[in-house]
Amino acid sequence: MRLFQDTDLSLQSVAAKVGYSDVRALRRAVHRWRGQAPTAVRRALLT
């Protein structure tokens, strides 16, 4: 989740750094794990 806190990184960059081939795969995985979209997770971590 640390990568989500780095707002300088796009979701595409986060996906690549954690080994996903594209943002859609990252979105699906995060939604399965957290029940939220990656942008919602990012917002929650920053507040």
PLY file of the C-alpha trace (Angstrom):
ply
format ascii 1.0
element vertex 47
property float x
property float y
property float z
element edge 46
property int vertex1
property int vertex2
end_header
0.00 0.00 0.00
2.99 2.31 0.27
3.00 2.83 -3.47
-0.57 4.11 -3.28
0.54 6.78 -0.85
3.07 8.15 -3.36
0.83 10.52 -5.30
3.63 11.22 -7.80
3.15 7.70 -9.16
0.37 7.02 -11.61
-1.68 3.87 -11.23
0.09 2.60 -14.37
3.44 3.02 -12.59
2.14 1.32 -9.45
0.83 -1.58 -11.54
4.19 -2.01 -13.27
6.14 -1.85 -10.00
4.08 -4.62 -8.42
4.18 -6.84 -11.50
0.84 -6.28 -13.20
0.80 -5.98 -16.97
-1.81 -3.21 -16.98
-3.91 -0.97 -14.77
-7.06 -3.05 -15.28
-5.44 -6.06 -13.64
-4.34 -3.91 -10.70
-7.82 -2.43 -10.35
-9.44 -5.86 -10.28
-6.94 -7.15 -7.71
-7.29 -4.13 -5.41
-11.07 -4.34 -5.66
-10.93 -8.03 -4.65
-8.60 -7.32 -1.72
-10.05 -4.07 -0.41
-13.53 -3.88 -1.89
-12.70 -0.46 -3.32
-11.21 1.02 -6.44
-7.50 1.94 -6.24
-8.29 5.65 -6.31
-10.60 5.26 -3.30
-7.91 3.31 -1.45
-5.38 6.04 -2.27
-7.72 8.76 -1.00
-8.39 6.83 2.22
-4.69 6.34 2.87
-3.95 10.03 2.39
-6.55 11.28 4.87
0 1
1 2
2 3
3 4
4 5
5 6
6 7
7 8
8 9
9 10
10 11
11 12
12 13
13 14
14 15
15 16
16 17
17 18
18 19
19 20
20 21
21 22
22 23
23 24
24 25
25 26
26 27
27 28
28 29
29 30
30 31
31 32
32 33
33 34
34 35
35 36
36 37
37 38
38 39
39 40
40 41
41 42
42 43
43 44
44 45
45 46
